[in-house]
């Protein structure tokens, strides 16, 4: 396996994270167009949400750029105390890998790094219509953890609860 590293977001890489987060929103727009109806005049789907993600207190969540052999390959947002669900130790809020890096085990390597560093009960929400994301999490949890429960949160979301 090639080298996969997680780089904490700071002043020097914040713009790269915002650009990646915009690409993440572009991917999601295929499944929930009403949530992301159009880009703004600067070409962003939701720059305010990107900045809000960065503004979460570091004791609550941490955003990372995923690097593969030194190259930017994606992003991951990790919550130490799930912001949306009580009773869990951790949550992976957002996970995105650029198309040209998909299928190389990068997302799994990044997630495993976090699970090793922060073991416990995890909560992950995925867009119900995104079969690729659902398939990824089902495979990953079967390999790296133990599924507790999978539930349909609402018309948009499916949740996975697991132990790592």
N, C-alpha and C positions, 0 to 999 in steps of 0.2 A: 504494500500500500504506500502510496506517495505521502508526502508530508502535509498534514492538515493541521493548521493552527488557528486559534481564536485570538483576535486582536481587540481588546477593549476599546470602545469608542472614547476619543478624547478630542481636543481642539484640532489636532493635525489631520484626523481622518473623518471628521464629522461630515464634511461635504460628500465624501464617498459613500458614507452610510445613507445620507439623505437621497442620493441618486439611486442607490440600491433599493431603498425603501419605495421609491417611486416605481421602479421596475417591478417590485413585489406587488404593488397596487395594480399595475398594468396587468399582471398575471391574474389577479383576483377579479378584475373587471369582467373577464370572460364568464365568470360564474355569478356575479352579482352586479350587473350593469347599473342598477338603480343606486347602488352604494357609491359607485365611481362613474358618474354620468359623463364627465368631460374633464379635460385638463384645464388648468388656469392659464393665464396669459404668459406665465413663465415656463409652461410645459409640465407642471406638476399635477398629479392627481390630488394629492392632499399633503402639501408641505407642512401645514400646521400639525397634522397628526404625526408626521415624521419628527418634527421638533418636540412635540409633546412626549413621544416615546423616549427621546433623549433626555427630556426633563424629569423623568421619573427618578425619585430619590435612589441613590446607589445602594442603599440598604434594602430596597424593595425590588429592584430590577437592574439588570445590566445588559446592554446591547453590545454585540460583537460583530465584527467583520470576519467572515470565514475566509481563510487563505489556503490555497492549494499550491504546493511547490512555490510559495511566495507570491502567487497571483491572487488578486481578489476574485473570489468564487461565489460569495453569497453573504447572507446575514443571518443572525439568530438573536432573538430577544428572550432572555431568561429571567423569570421572576422567582425570587427567593421565597416569597409568600404570595401565592396566586392572587392577583388583583381582582379576579372575577369569581373565585370559588374558595370558600373557607374549608378548612379541614385537610388541606394538602400542604406538603412541605415546599414543593416547587412546581413551576409550570414553564413550559416552553411556549411563549406567546406567539412568536412568529418565526418561521423558518423558510428561507428562500435560497435556492441555488440557481445561478445563471444557467440558461439552457445548455451552453457548450460544456458545462461541467457536470451535468446530470448523468446518472448512471455509473459513476466512478466510485461510489461509496463515501463521498465527501460529507453529505448530510449525516449519515450514520456515524462517521468518525467524529464529527463535531458534537453531535448529541452524546455519544459515549464519553467524550471528555467531560462534559457537564455532569452526566450521571455518576461518573467515578468521583468527581470532586464534591458533588452534592447528592448523596444517596437519599432515598426516602420515597414518599408517595408523590406521584406526579399527576398533573391534570393538563390535558392538551385539548384544545378545540380546533376543529377542522371544518372547512366549508363542506356541507353535505354533498354538493354537486361535483366537488373536485375529487374524482375517483383516483387520480394519481396520488394526491396527498393522503387520502384515506388508505390506499394500498400501502404507501410508504410507512405510515404509522403502524398499521397492522403487522407488517413484516418486521419493522424495527422492534416493536414491543415484544413480539414472539421471540426474537433473538436476544434482546438485551434486558428484558424485564419480565414481569408477570402481570398480565391483564387482570384488573379487578372488575371493571365494568365498562361497557360501551353503551352510550345512550344518545338519543336524539334530543338535543337541547331545544331546538325550535325548527322552523322550516329552513333556516340557513345553516345550522351548525350541528355537528356530531361531536361528542366528547369522548375521550379515552381517559380512563383512570387506571393507573398502573403503578407498580412498585419496582424500583430499580436498586 
